[in-house]
């Protein structure tokens, strides 16, 4: 009785972007920590696949140097994709997505919070690990730096684009396959500019144009995609 | 503070669920939604909460809404206490651990509050939702079959929670097949009558 007696005053709680953001990022990170296996799986996949290539194509240093950035980018892309299907569907299935939509907080707040949490457990570890993997391909330090910067700019775009596709495929049967068909083609520009940055650096050119384009993609994605995701979630719940 | 629907119409595919349906719930009262399976009770509640779009008509909500549907909105990997506090923080009314504990105590989950929700039975998971309602600041409650999986004691606990909510000026729209200890202010019947 005591607990409820204190609730008698009915303040009208008003939501805010930041409260919704911090709520979602906190909860999703807690859930990720409860099951570190899933996060580690993504990282392990990235490391394993990137390490298999040098064994598969042979130890020709010139060839490895040539394919290194592209292979690492493709691995990062696939690894980021691994954790996408559950991004919104887990909340959709257990009803928390309804509750979040009906909460007083504006939708873009918690949507961005979820995307940020997704990047922290998928994109960030990949970015941090990429220089180590690049060493296996004999990449030079300046190329490794360009690769890491490109990943730092590009992986948030992957989280945003992937989130939009994940929200669009909510409730669809065979959502996982649909998600792959939707998301992977959209990742192509990120892949081209991302791998291009490291390749340009390796060829002695400036990676700046590629990085600028990646940055532009990131700005565009941050501005447009959270709203697209909100619309997709509303449609899925209707 | 009120919840009002005017001339609502909603169809699913070719089936018209309701048409020209109007209702009003004022502060301090609850309205029961009744009707056979498939008559559109859930759809009506989802429309009232703002989740599902209407074909036509207008819903006026004066105040925040707490909606509890068929899906529990509970994370299996979080404990009962974390689920409760998370749900309340989301409603914009974060509570400290002590009050969360007191509420869980009241719904009989005191000794299970640190268990992950996946280890709780269907009725115990419902009770987490009940504890949330006890602490919920939103004045408008929209509840879809809130008594499912609750035992007799749980049902009377729900009735007490609802009457306390009404006493302090809240209102509720509830779809239920059961009779509660407190009588509804009005009955909203869906089905043949509404479809005619």
Contacts between the chains, C-beta under 8 A, distances in Angstrom:
chain1	res1	chain2	res2	distance
A	1	B	106	7.3
A	2	B	102	5.5
A	3	B	99	5.1
A	3	B	102	3.6
A	3	B	103	4.4
A	3	B	105	7.8
A	3	B	106	6.2
A	3	B	134	6.3
A	3	B	135	6.5
A	4	B	103	7.3
A	4	B	106	7.6
A	4	B	134	4.9
A	4	B	135	7.1
A	4	B	161	7.6
A	4	B	164	6.1
A	6	B	99	6.7
A	7	B	93	8.0
A	7	B	134	7.2
A	7	B	135	5.4
A	7	B	136	7.7
A	7	B	137	6.7
A	8	B	168	5.1
A	10	B	137	5.9
A	10	B	139	5.9
A	10	B	168	6.7
A	10	B	169	6.7
A	10	B	170	7.4
A	11	B	93	7.6
A	11	B	137	6.3
A	12	B	63	7.0
A	12	B	64	6.5
A	12	B	137	7.8
A	13	B	64	6.7
A	13	B	91	6.6
A	13	B	92	2.8
A	13	B	93	5.3
A	13	B	137	5.8
A	14	B	92	6.8
A	15	B	92	5.5
A	19	B	92	7.2
A	23	B	86	7.6
A	23	B	89	5.7
A	23	B	90	5.9
A	27	B	75	7.7
A	27	B	78	8.0
A	27	B	86	5.8
A	30	B	78	7.1
A	30	B	82	7.5
A	31	B	75	6.6
A	31	B	77	5.7
A	31	B	78	7.2
A	34	B	77	4.6
A	34	B	78	7.5
A	35	B	77	6.6
A	93	B	71	7.6
A	94	B	71	6.1
A	94	B	72	6.8
A	94	B	73	6.6
A	94	B	74	6.4
A	94	B	75	6.6
A	94	B	76	7.3
A	95	B	69	6.4
A	95	B	70	7.7
A	95	B	71	2.6
A	95	B	72	5.7
A	95	B	73	3.9
A	95	B	74	7.6
A	96	B	73	4.9
A	96	B	74	7.8
A	96	B	75	6.6
A	98	B	51	6.2
A	98	B	67	6.7
A	98	B	69	6.3
A	98	B	71	6.6
A	98	B	73	6.6
A	99	B	67	7.4
A	99	B	73	4.4
A	99	B	87	6.6
A	99	B	90	6.1
A	100	B	90	6.4
A	101	B	51	6.8
A	102	B	49	6.0
A	102	B	50	6.8
A	102	B	51	7.0
A	102	B	65	5.9
A	102	B	66	7.9
A	102	B	67	5.2
A	103	B	90	4.7
A	103	B	91	6.2
A	103	B	92	7.0
A	104	B	64	5.7
A	104	B	91	7.2
A	104	B	92	4.7
A	105	B	90	7.4
A	105	B	92	7.2
A	237	B	51	5.1
A	237	B	52	7.6
A	238	B	51	7.0
A	238	B	52	5.3
A	238	B	53	5.6
